Amino acid sequence: MPSYRPNVAIILRNAAGEILVCERSDWKGCWQFPQGGVKKGETLTEALHREVEEELGLKPREYRILSSKGPYRYLFAGGRKKDGCDGQEQEYFLAELSNPDAAIRFDGAHEFRAARWLPPESYRLEWVAAMKRDVYAQVFQDFFAVDLRGARA
């Protein structure tokens, strides 16, 4: 039976209803939501606030959590393990940017090289690693009623 590492992810939305996706530093063309592991003794919300500050440079006062859903699970590719686990069990948080002047900064963990805002229906499933695609398809369906697996022109 696979073991799963606790993880949180944020879907950050701006006032125009666009969501933030970030391009990984180690994988050009791979656009995903900021996410990260939950440390021992941390609540999911505490982990989310820490990860958002580390990865985006945003303080908790600059966004507000609207809802959360999960767990969503995926296995690491190629039998890889992280922290002794075979995959991740994620809680996704939908949050709204409450400070329109807040700047996304990658001065912490350097996990990302770029960020962009886009309407949820503009996201393309092929932009994320294959191991995460089922989760992303379900997340977009659950949060936005967007079918990422639908026919594309």
N, C-alpha and C positions, 0 to 999 in steps of 0.2 A: 504494500500500500504506500503510495507516495506521501511524502511529508511536504508541507507548505510553510513558507516563511511569511509572517504577517507583514503586510504592506499597505500603504495608503497612496492614493492618487488624487490630484485636484483637476477639476474641470473649471477653469476660471473664465467667467463671462464678463464682458464689458457692457456699458449702457446701451450699445447698439445691438446687443444680443449675440455678438460674435464670441467665439471661444479661442483661448490661447493654446497654440501648439508650439512645441519647441523642437528644433533640429538637434539631434545628438552630435556631440563633438567627435565621437569615435565612428560615426556612421553617416556620411553625407547622404541626404535625401530621406533619412529616417526621422519622421516627425511624430512626436508623442506628447502625452500629458506628463507633467512633472509628477514623479512618484518616488517612493523610497521606503525602506524598511522601518518597522516599528522596533524601537529598542526595548529591552527588558525593563519593565516597570512603567513604561509610557502608555498613556491612553492613546486611542486612535487620533483624537483631536490634537493632543500634544505632539504626536509624531507628524501630523499634517502641518501644523504651524512651524515646526522645526525644519521640515523638508522644504516648505515654501520659502522660508527665509534663506536657507542654504542655497537653494537652486535658482530662485528668482529675485532674491533680495527684498522681498515684500514682508512687511511687519503685519501681524494679525489685525491691527487696526485699519489696514488699507484694503481689506476685503472682508466679506461676511459670508459665513456658511449658510446655504439655503436648504440643502438636503444631502442625504447620503444613501448609498445603496451598496449592497454586497452581501455575502462575499462573491467575488469573481476569482476564478482560479485558472492558472496556466502552468504548464511544465516548462522548465528550461530546455533549450534545444540541445541535442546531442548527448543527453544523459548528464549534462553539467549539473553541478551542485553549487549552492551558495549558502554559506552558514550551515552546511550540513543538510540543506533541504533540496528537494527535487524541483520545486517550483514556488510560485507566490500565490498567496491568498490575499486579494485586494479589497479594500473598502474605497469606493469612489465618492468624493465629495464634490457637489456642485456649489460653487461660490461665486459671488458677484464682487467685482472691483468696486469698492466704496469710495476710493480716492481716485478720481479720473486723472489726476496729475502724477500718480505713482509711476515710477519708471521701473521696468523690468531690467534687472542687472544680473549679469553672470559673473560676479566677482567672487563667488564662493567655491563650490565644488567643481566648476568648469565642466559639468556634465553636458551642457548645451552650448551651441555656437550661435544660434539665432532663434528668434521667436516671431510669430505672426498671428494676427487675429483673423478669423474667418468664420463665416456662417457654418453651423454644424453640418448642413447638407452638402457643403463643399469639400469636406474631408474625404480622402481616398484611402481605402483599407490597405492598399499596397504601400502606403507611406510608413507603415509600422512593421516591425519584425514579424515574420510568419507565426512564431510561437504565441504572439499576442493578438492575432487577428480575430479569433473567435470571441475573446473578451471584448475587444473594441467594438465588434459588430453588436454584441449584446448591450454594451454600455450606451452606444448611440441609440439603440432601439429603446432602452429603458428610460433614458433621460430626455431624448428629443423626438422619439417616434420616427427616427431616420433609419432607413434600411440601407446599410452600406454594401450589402451583397446584391442589391437590385441591379437591374440592367443599366448600363452606362452607355451613353452615346459616344 
